[in-house]
Amino acid sequence: MAIDLHLDNMHCLAAVGMEEVGGFLGSADALLIHLNADPLFKTSIPEKTQADMAVGKPIFRGVSGDA
């Protein structure tokens, strides 16, 4: 979709191992947590929230409920 919309300032990367995740999160300007509008997600906090908070970057969240 990024290619179709000519978003040349967006880069989509392949999956990486857990030992590499911190480096990628640390190099980001901001982080995104987005969950589908599902009743299950209204009572949970995404697991990646702690990892994102640990790198001290702004977090944008598209979630409902307690998160």
Residue pairs with C-beta under 8 A, 6 or more apart in sequence:
2 10
2 12
13 24
16 24
21 51
22 51
22 54
22 55
25 31
25 51
25 52
25 54
25 55
25 57
26 55
26 57
28 55
28 57
29 57
29 58
30 57
30 58
30 59
30 60
31 52
31 55
31 57
31 58
31 59
31 60
32 59
32 60
32 61
32 62
33 46
33 48
33 49
33 52
33 59
33 60
33 61
33 62
33 63
33 67
34 61
34 62
34 63
35 41
35 46
35 62
35 63
35 64
35 67
37 64
41 63
41 64
41 65
41 67
42 64
42 65
42 66
43 65
43 66
44 65
44 66
44 67
45 66
45 67
46 63
46 67
49 59
49 67
52 59
53 59
61 67
